[in-house]
Amino acid sequence: MKEFLDVFTGVVDNPGPTISRVMDKKRWLGVFILILLTTAIVAYLTYPITKVEGAKFIRDSEMADRLSEEQLASLDRFTPGQRLFGALTQLPMAAIMLLLAAFFVYLFFKVAGAAGEFSHYFSGVVHASLLDMFLGGIVKATLIAVKKTMFVHTGLTIFFPALDFRSLSYLVLAQFDFFSLWYLLALTLGIAHFSKLGLKKSIVIALLYFLFKSLIFVSFSYFSMRLLGM
């Protein structure tokens, strides 16, 4: 526990040397499990709110025309088993997200000539994710529980409360989330310290990765909602 607290504190207030150290040691399993469990617990606790709100948006969308009256009426109902299953499905999804993030971070930095193997970068991504998936997840779950809505704002969207979450503007602004940017900054400092690339070059690569990730996420989300009639 003390070692974890030391690492967590280091990621928060001294991310460069801390993330560089865990990258060098390729230590990630304990934090990886913690993040997966946190994601599942957050999903379980917020499930009643997200289920009800999700049902409301489906009823107000074109998708409602494809469902029967009975299906529409049961959209916001769930059993304890369904709630548990919904939380458990977050475990593989969170794992895949971490793996994909590590792969593309590794790819972008490797093309630029950074040292290290995939396992080094996976360890860095996992530990930097303490900021967004662990700490950010806890903060967002608390806000959801307090406000009774899944649409909580921890980024630029807070300044535009009237924006529809399905709009392109909202999706773009949502990429500038405080916890996500904090994660990216900490990871960039850690990689710069580990790879010996230099801070300026690492920042440029991280910005290119951020633009790539944002473009993929915004495009996928926008066109998926359009295809589903939302």
TAZI-V828224 format. One record per residue. PHI is phi in whole degrees, 0 to 359 (999 if undefined). OMEGA is omega in radians with two decimals (none if undefined). Layout:
BEGIN
PHI_OMEGA / PHI_OMEGA
END
This chain:
BEGIN
999_-3.14 / 298_3.14 / 296_3.12 / 298_3.14 / 298_3.11 / 296_3.13 / 293_-3.13 / 299_3.11 / 299_3.13 / 295_3.11 / 297_-3.11 / 286_-2.99 / 253_3.11 / 210_-2.95 / 294_-3.10 / 305_-3.14 / 296_-3.09 / 293_-3.13 / 292_3.08 / 300_-3.12 / 294_-3.13 / 288_3.05 / 295_-3.14 / 297_-3.12 / 274_-3.10 / 56_-3.13 / 259_-3.07 / 212_-2.95 / 302_-3.09 / 298_-3.13 / 291_3.10 / 301_3.13 / 296_3.13 / 300_-3.13 / 295_3.12 / 298_-3.14 / 296_3.12 / 298_3.13 / 299_-3.14 / 292_-3.14 / 295_3.10 / 300_3.13 / 297_3.14 / 294_-3.09 / 292_-3.08 / 265_-3.06 / 306_-3.13 / 302_-3.12 / 286_-3.12 / 293_3.12 / 295_-3.12 / 295_-3.13 / 292_3.09 / 298_3.11 / 297_-3.13 / 298_-3.11 / 290_3.08 / 294_3.13 / 296_-3.13 / 268_-3.09 / 250_3.10 / 294_3.12 / 300_-3.10 / 299_-3.13 / 292_-3.10 / 266_-3.09 / 249_3.10 / 282_3.12 / 299_3.14 / 294_3.12 / 294_3.12 / 296_-3.11 / 292_-3.06 / 263_-3.05 / 300_-3.07 / 262_3.07 / 266_3.10 / 203_3.09 / 260_3.06 / 303_3.12 / 294_3.11 / 294_3.10 / 296_3.12 / 294_3.13 / 297_3.12 / 299_3.12 / 289_-3.09 / 292_3.11 / 294_3.11 / 288_-3.13 / 297_3.11 / 294_-3.14 / 295_3.11 / 295_3.12 / 297_3.12 / 295_3.11 / 300_3.13 / 294_3.14 / 295_3.13 / 295_3.12 / 299_-3.14 / 296_-3.13 / 298_-3.09 / 286_3.04 / 298_3.11 / 300_-3.11 / 298_-3.11 / 297_-3.11 / 285_-3.13 / 293_3.10 / 299_3.13 / 278_3.07 / 96_3.14 / 288_3.11 / 278_3.04 / 110_3.13 / 253_-3.14 / 303_-3.11 / 298_3.08 / 297_-3.08 / 287_3.08 / 297_3.10 / 298_3.12 / 295_3.13 / 296_-3.13 / 299_-3.10 / 288_3.08 / 295_3.14 / 290_2.99 / 300_-3.09 / 280_-3.09 / 259_-3.07 / 278_3.12 / 266_-3.12 / 295_3.13 / 297_3.12 / 297_3.13 / 294_-3.14 / 297_-3.11 / 293_3.09 / 297_3.11 / 296_3.12 / 295_3.11 / 297_-3.14 / 295_-3.11 / 285_-3.06 / 272_3.13 / 61_3.07 / 210_3.14 / 277_-3.13 / 267_3.08 / 256_-3.02 / 243_3.05 / 229_-3.14 / 203_-3.07 / 294_-3.14 / 296_3.12 / 297_-3.12 / 273_-3.12 / 227_-3.05 / 295_-3.10 / 276_-3.11 / 293_3.05 / 286_-3.09 / 296_3.13 / 271_-3.10 / 281_3.12 / 296_3.14 / 299_-3.14 / 297_-3.11 / 298_3.12 / 293_-3.13 / 296_-3.13 / 295_3.11 / 291_-3.13 / 266_3.14 / 267_-3.07 / 304_-3.08 / 290_3.10 / 293_3.12 / 291_3.08 / 297_3.09 / 301_-3.08 / 295_3.11 / 296_3.14 / 297_3.13 / 295_3.13 / 298_3.11 / 295_3.14 / 295_-3.14 / 293_3.11 / 300_3.13 / 291_-3.08 / 280_-2.96 / 274_-3.11 / 64_3.14 / 284_-3.00 / 105_-3.03 / 295_-3.10 / 299_-3.14 / 293_3.12 / 296_3.12 / 295_3.12 / 298_3.14 / 296_3.14 / 296_3.11 / 294_3.09 / 296_3.09 / 296_3.13 / 298_3.12 / 296_3.11 / 298_-3.12 / 297_-3.12 / 294_3.13 / 298_3.13 / 296_-3.08 / 294_-3.12 / 296_-3.14 / 298_-3.12 / 297_-3.10 / 295_-3.07 / 296_-3.08 / 287_3.07 / 296_3.12 / 294_3.10 / 293_-3.14 / 293_-3.14 / 278_3.12 / 79_-3.12 / 267_none
END
